[in-house]
């Protein structure tokens, strides 16, 4: 019993001494730390930025039985029924149903609204339906719920019923903003300037009113804009110290107001099916019945061909249809010439060399649009219909004169950039220089964007 009590007391003593030692060491350690470590300033309180409340997407809105849902991302917003109604109202004035029947091949600009954001496979299906983006390429349209496309007038109904298309609005009017660029290089060995250039700038045309234009010349050089009696706008400049390898770069920015009703009114395929009236020789348009250097209505080749394919036909619309069919069937397009020109490999000492007269292409049985436009004008003049050649960026064609209606075109397109039309019986190239020198076109490009009033 005594042994047990002693043991208990000894254990309590050992525990007390051990606790005392631990407390002493801890105090010494704390004292050492307080002298060795710097005093830290308290951290400022963390302030959380307020988060905006999450807004639930509104419920589906119904328009003509079609649900259009809201999407939050810019460029991906679904167009409201009210906005679409306002756009439809503003796009009145053209009978697109009639257009689809009478002129099914006409390039037509449309606003398409979809029931989902566009993905690449959807764009591929639209390509299969002959609908192509206008304001950019496929990448620019990914994730969009609406966009501006081009198609053919005869394709509108099929496109309207395409899967995913909620609304199709053919555009009767719009603004066209763009950039036109044409660059030249002198490649004449040993050439020494000066060399004067005259180049057509964007101009007014049927259904296209030029609202704004700015010209830029590189290298910086004085220039002037001259307007001739046909309304062509010529930028004229002189390269004083021009030499081999010298370059002239011309860039034009522009804004057009495009009115489809006026454009269509000047399309030959929209003219009545009645013979053309004879042109009074006092009419200024009578000059476009005369022969020119490369427009040869009286030549043996043209006279024989006019008799063969036109006979007694004098309805301008049908005359044009026969001419177009003959060219399509008998004169393959000269793709090599086009590739060399646009590739900067075609060299001319005068731009008139680009245009071969009718006898040449009828013999070669191949030609690009500069040559076929001369043949077209020659055939029209051969049967008493005044005709002139004209050009826009990337294409040359003919315009014909009909008493009581005025000038109409064999080629209309709402997005073309008008450049040049003949002043008299002679054809007029879109560029010239004042002395013979080997020059090649290193750039000839056009780029446009379309804006519809009311569309974000």
Phi, psi and omega in degrees: 000315179294323180295323180292317180296320180296319181296320180297316180294319179298321180294319179296321181294317180297318179296320180296314181296320179296319179294323180296317180298316181298316180295322180295315180295319179297320179296319179295320179296317179297321180293320179296319180294324182293335180267334185272327184267143177289159177279119181273135176287146180293142178293144175291151181296142179282126181256121178277130175291136180294135178267134179295147179295145177287131181256125179288141177297138179295157178296160183302137176262142184254131173221119182053038177079006182249131180275129177237115184263156180277144176232145190275342190274142175302138181083350180243010180292139174280135181287134181286155177302323181295317179295317179298322178296319180294321179293317177302317181298322182284343184258027177277166174116355179230130177273090183289336176295315177294320180301320180297330181274318186275324184225064187296337183275355184298129174297126185233136181262132183227150168263125176247130173247138187244166180265007180202168175287138184289133171245169188299320181295330177292319178296323178297319178296323177296321176300320178296336177266011178063042173239124188231142179301145177257311185272070182113195181244193184302320182299320181294338185262351179297134180083357180278154175250358176201162179184168178263128182231162170241147179208191175260149180303321181289354184257359188298314184293319179296320179290325180299327183266006184291146177302135178090342179276116179270322182216137173235124178237106174295138185268123178268340179204148178192167173264140178238114178252141182194184180225128177244130185228131177220123185235146182229154176224134177277124181240014178290120180300130176072012183294144175224129186297186006280161177220122182263132178248145173228114188232135180286135176260164176308141186222171173290156174203184180304121176073006181229110181256122181284112181272326185204141177209140176227138183248142180228130183241129177230133356295157183306127187205143177299144177210167174221158175252123179246134178252124181267183186291344176267002180087004176292141179253112184256124170272123183241131180210155181240123173272101187293316184256035184295145177210177179303130182091349180296148184235151172230121182242123180240125177236138181231127170257149186206161170224127177245148164260121183254127178242110185295326182300316179290321179301313182294325181297340180255016176268131182298329181287353177255009180276156181296155178275073175216152183298149177289140176284154177292145181268129176293137182292347175277347179290133179304334182287347182296337179297336182274013169260345184282158177285153173237184182298321182238000171252107196236073183295334183265002182291157182300318183296315183288317180300317180294318181291321178299317178296324183289314188260340183253328179054235180264007182292130180226006174282115188308320181298319181283325175302314180296319180300321180289320178297313182297320180293319180298314181297317180297320185277336191237345182234090179302147181292137181276083182293330179295317179298317179297314181298320180292321180293308182289339177273004178074022181251350182273121184249133177232143172274341172209138183295343175298338178294340179295333188258110174272138180291165184307318183302325183289311184285333175292333177278317182285334184060036174203145180187153174261179187298330175302320180284316183294331177294325177293320178295317178302309181299321180296317181291319176299313181296327182297333180252020172085018178251114180302136182214149176221158176269154181213165180210145168235177179303124174076010177200144174238145188204191180238153170238141181237152184255129178239118179306135181086346180236331182094201183280137174231159188245145175277351182214105177243141175211134186293337184256006179291151177258105184293139182233305192211149168216155184297147177268328182214206185293340181275148174285153188234108177295158184281352178209148174212159171229156198276358175210155183295127177199143180288119182226140174237151177271115183267344176208137172211092187227153174222141180220133183227157172227145184247135179238131179252132181300130179092347182267124181292000000 
